[in-house]
Every structure is written in C-alpha cells, then in structure tokens.
Amino acid sequence: SNLVANAIKYSDPGKPKRWVEIGARVSAPAEGRAETIVVVRDNGLGVPEGKRSNLFERFFRAHEDSQGNIEGTGLGLSIVKETVAALGGRAWAEFSAEGSAFFFSIPSRRSDDESGTAKPRPASESGGRSAEDSTR
C-alpha cells in the first residue's frame, strides 16, 4: 500500500493524464527459487538521479526541497524494504523517461509456484468466500 500511496501522492500535476499501474508475476529463474514480483508503475514526478541511492533509507524524502507541500515522514519505502527483507525478498526502483517503477519480490514457497503450474484454488478450499457467497 505504501508504493501505491506514493505513486498517487507524487503524481505530476503538470501532466494532463496521470496514471498508476499495478502488476505481479511469478518468476521461474534458471537457478534458485521462484519469486513473486510486484511492481507499481507511474508517470509521476520521478526521483532526481542524485537522490536515488537514498530512496529506501528511513526519513529520506526525495522531493522535500521542491515539493514541501506533500505530506509524509519518509518512512514508507524503508517500511517496504524492511518488510520484504524479513520475508526473504528485496525492494528496488527503476526509472525511465515515462516515469518510475517500484518493485518488491518475495520468495515463492509453494511447489506449484516453483513448477509454474499454480492454479487458483476454489474459495471453499482456501477458506475464503466464493463469488456466489459475496452476492448473498
């Protein structure tokens, strides 16, 4: 949620069309374990190149000097990094002319994910509610 909140918070008011895109995939690396990779992309303000190396540090705010009107403590990205690290994953960012992409990965621990054959389970098997249940 911190990545999505940042993507929205740091949208570029100068752009006529602002967007945020969220995606996920399970990778199957040639070596090691598969991992689930989540990405949040946006076409917002971006991060100045000279400040990118500090992005995931506690209390760091890349736009504090230029966008002081945006509220925040500078803890969001460090929380993401520390949380996924505790789960055995990693967090990183990539930048392009179109905008920013913030990623995190967590290792897959299910054998179906490892083989690339994972299929959604019915809600009755996973303890959740089915689509039929939610219409009642």
Secondary structure as GFF3:
##gff-version 3
##sequence-region A 1 136
A	DSSP	alpha_helix	2	9	.	.	.	ID=ss1
A	DSSP	beta_strand	20	27	.	.	.	ID=ss2
A	DSSP	beta_strand	35	42	.	.	.	ID=ss3
A	DSSP	three_ten_helix	49	54	.	.	.	ID=ss4
A	DSSP	alpha_helix	76	86	.	.	.	ID=ss5
A	DSSP	beta_strand	90	96	.	.	.	ID=ss6
A	DSSP	beta_strand	99	107	.	.	.	ID=ss7
A	DSSP	alpha_helix	111	115	.	.	.	ID=ss8
A	DSSP	alpha_helix	123	126	.	.	.	ID=ss9
A	DSSP	alpha_helix	131	134	.	.	.	ID=ss10
###
